[in-house]
Amino acid sequence: AKASDDDQICIDGKSLRGSLGKNGKCNLHIVHAYAHNLGMLIGQEKVQEKSNEITAIPTLLEQLDIRGSTVTIDAAGCQKAIVNAIKERGGHWIIALKKNQRNFYDSVVRLFEEARKQDFEYVQNCDFYEGMEKKSGRIDKRSIAIISDPSEIELSEEWPGIETFIEVTRETSCGDKKSIERRYYISDRIDSAKEFGRKIQAHWGVESFHWV
């Protein structure tokens, strides 16, 4: 399958409730490739029993022509082998950083914490964007900060083509209740904070497709 040039391909997995594997115990788990700009499914791969999405995603990528497209994946796809597979097929990537990759994750968190303490004054190649949504008495504020300087973190050398670190801060207010959540992403793209925020938010559109 071929996505259009500069399309966004959202890859995500979902267990189908009520379905059974060969052993009669497991829900069937499918990894989908959803072309966001086209609004259509362009590929899917069943996760084999006693396996996981890490092995299914490279197999799914082999079915797709992703040249010029940007692949977005949640933390399940935060693997060097998957990044290599995307790169070899001519695609770009934005991937959520996995917390259990402790050293790398902690290094990225510290990078943004130190940058905020200095108000990003001495940080090269950074950008920011803020957006706000109001719905049913709830206010969601999303702040995107990016640092396009992989030399800031030594472990970056292990990730082929990495260019940008991304921090997404979501502040949710509802009456007197307020919560703050931060997520981190890595990418081989150099782009504006607004564009990274748009692609990250668009990735979750694949979630609604699971039920279609």
C-alpha positions in Angstrom: 0.0 0.0 0.0 1.2 3.5 -0.8 0.4 6.6 1.3 0.5 10.0 -0.4 3.7 12.0 -0.2 4.1 13.8 3.1 1.2 11.9 4.6 1.1 10.9 8.2 0.8 7.1 8.9 -0.5 6.4 12.4 0.5 2.9 13.6 -1.4 1.5 16.6 -2.6 -1.8 18.0 -5.9 -2.9 19.4 -7.2 -6.1 21.0 -10.5 -7.2 19.5 -12.8 -8.0 22.4 -14.7 -11.3 22.2 -12.2 -12.8 19.7 -10.2 -15.8 20.7 -6.8 -17.1 19.6 -6.0 -20.7 18.8 -5.7 -21.6 22.5 -9.2 -20.2 23.1 -7.9 -17.7 25.7 -6.5 -14.7 24.0 -8.2 -11.7 22.4 -7.0 -11.2 18.8 -4.6 -8.3 18.6 -4.2 -6.3 15.4 -1.7 -3.6 14.5 -3.2 -1.0 12.1 -1.6 1.5 9.7 -3.9 4.5 9.2 -3.2 7.2 6.6 -4.3 10.3 8.4 -4.5 12.6 5.3 -6.3 10.0 3.3 -8.6 9.0 6.1 -8.3 5.3 5.4 -6.7 2.1 6.6 -3.8 1.1 4.4 -2.5 -2.0 6.2 -2.9 -4.3 9.2 -1.0 -7.1 10.8 -2.1 -9.7 13.4 0.1 -10.0 16.4 1.1 -13.6 16.7 0.4 -15.5 19.9 3.3 -15.4 22.4 4.5 -12.3 20.6 3.8 -8.5 20.7 3.6 -5.3 18.7 7.4 -4.9 18.6 7.6 -7.9 16.1 4.4 -7.1 14.3 5.2 -3.5 13.4 8.3 -4.2 11.2 6.3 -6.9 9.4 3.5 -4.3 8.8 6.0 -1.7 7.5 7.2 -4.2 4.9 3.7 -4.1 3.3 3.8 -0.3 3.0 5.4 2.3 0.7 6.2 5.0 3.3 8.6 7.1 1.2 8.3 10.7 2.2 5.6 10.0 4.8 5.9 10.5 8.6 5.2 7.4 10.8 3.8 8.1 14.3 3.8 5.4 16.9 3.1 5.3 20.6 5.7 4.1 23.2 5.2 0.4 22.2 7.1 1.3 19.0 10.0 3.0 20.7 12.6 0.5 19.5 15.8 1.1 17.5 14.9 -1.8 15.1 11.6 -0.1 14.3 13.3 3.3 13.7 15.8 1.6 11.4 13.0 -0.1 9.5 11.3 3.2 8.9 14.5 4.9 7.8 15.4 2.0 5.4 12.0 2.4 3.7 12.5 6.1 3.2 10.1 7.4 5.9 10.3 9.8 8.8 9.2 9.1 12.3 7.8 10.6 15.5 7.7 8.1 18.4 6.6 8.4 22.0 9.5 7.9 24.4 9.2 4.8 26.5 9.6 5.2 30.3 11.2 1.9 30.8 14.2 3.0 28.6 15.2 4.7 31.8 18.5 6.4 31.0 17.4 7.9 27.7 14.0 8.9 29.1 15.5 10.5 32.2 18.0 12.4 30.1 15.3 13.9 27.9 13.3 14.9 31.0 16.3 16.6 32.6 17.1 18.4 29.3 13.7 20.1 29.4 13.7 20.7 33.1 17.1 22.5 32.9 16.0 24.4 29.9 12.8 25.6 31.7 14.9 26.8 34.7 16.7 29.1 32.3 13.6 30.0 30.3 15.3 28.3 27.3 17.5 31.3 27.0 20.7 29.4 26.3 19.1 26.6 24.3 19.7 26.5 20.6 17.2 25.4 18.0 14.1 25.5 20.2 10.5 26.4 19.5 7.1 26.6 21.3 3.4 26.4 20.7 0.3 26.6 22.9 -3.2 25.6 22.1 -6.4 25.7 24.2 -9.8 23.9 24.0 -12.9 24.5 26.0 -15.6 21.8 26.2 -18.4 21.1 28.7 -16.8 23.2 31.4 -13.4 21.6 31.0 -10.3 23.6 29.7 -7.5 21.7 28.0 -4.3 23.6 27.5 -1.6 21.9 25.4 2.0 23.3 25.3 4.6 22.0 22.9 8.3 22.6 23.4 10.9 21.2 21.1 14.7 21.1 21.1 16.3 20.3 17.8 19.8 19.6 19.0 20.6 15.9 19.4 24.1 16.7 20.7 22.6 17.7 24.0 22.1 14.0 24.9 24.9 11.5 24.5 22.6 8.5 24.1 21.1 10.1 21.0 23.9 8.6 18.9 22.3 5.2 19.3 19.1 6.4 17.5 19.7 6.7 13.7 18.9 10.1 12.3 17.4 11.6 15.5 17.0 15.4 15.3 14.4 16.6 17.7 13.2 16.1 21.3 9.6 17.0 22.0 7.8 17.8 25.3 4.0 17.9 25.3 2.4 19.3 28.5 -1.3 19.0 28.9 -3.0 21.0 31.6 -6.6 20.1 32.3 -8.9 22.3 34.5 -12.4 21.5 35.5 -13.8 23.7 38.3 -11.3 23.5 41.2 -9.6 20.4 39.9 -6.4 20.7 37.8 -4.1 18.1 36.5 -0.8 18.3 34.6 0.6 15.5 32.4 3.9 15.5 30.4 4.8 13.2 27.5 8.0 13.1 25.5 8.7 12.2 21.9 11.7 11.8 19.6 11.8 12.4 15.9 14.1 12.5 12.9 12.3 15.6 11.6 13.1 19.3 12.0 9.9 21.2 12.1 8.0 23.8 14.1 6.5 23.1 17.5 3.1 23.8 16.1 3.5 21.1 13.4 4.8 18.5 15.8 1.9 19.2 18.1 -0.5 18.8 15.2 1.0 15.4 14.1 1.0 14.1 17.7 -2.6 15.1 18.3 -3.6 13.6 14.9 -2.0 10.3 15.8 -4.8 9.6 18.3 -7.3 9.8 15.5 -6.4 6.2 14.8 -8.0 5.3 18.1 -11.5 6.1 16.9 -10.8 4.1 13.7 -10.5 0.9 15.8 -14.3 1.0 16.4 -15.2 1.5 12.7 
